Amino acid sequence: MKYFFIFSFVLVAMGAFAQDTASVVIHKDPRIDILLKKQGDANAAIRKANARTAKGYRLLVINTNKRDEAIAAKTKIYTNFPELKAYLVYQSPYFKLKVGNFRTRDEALEYQKSLGVYFPKVFVVNDIIEITPEKDSENE
């Protein structure tokens, strides 16, 4: 009886092992290739967008803990200097309003003087700036 259980256990184990060595067939949906291509295109677009940034300067116009004051300053910037892009950033507990995308410090200093009429303290700060394609073609 003891040998019968051992023999039956060995047969069951061999049967389970035989099933593991069977081949597996995978049926892939062709839509997966389309999704992979779309994701690859999206990744390429993100890399291209990130390549349009560089080290440069911005003007720190206001640094306050009052949101309404920061939004009012941003409105004043867009009203008086429509050519400048404003960036309102919240770094707890302060709202920081930075303006412009200046490649050189001298460009930033020119605008600093004109912004000084509207804001008491304007500082030139190092930042990562956006480079527009028009500026790239002018410099080349």
HELIX and SHEET records of a PDB file:
HELIX    1   1 LYS A    2  ASP A   20  1                                  19    
HELIX    2   2 ARG A   31  ASN A   50  1                                  20    
HELIX    3   3 ARG A   67  ASN A   80  1                                  14    
HELIX    4   4 ARG A  105  LEU A  115  1                                  11    
HELIX    5   5 PRO A  133  ASN A  139  1                                   7    
SHEET    1   A 4 ALA A  86  GLN A  91  0                                        
SHEET    2   A 4 TYR A  94  PHE A 102 -1                                        
SHEET    3   A 4 THR A  53  THR A  64 -1                                        
SHEET    4   A 4 PHE A 123  GLU A 130 -1                                        
END                                                                             
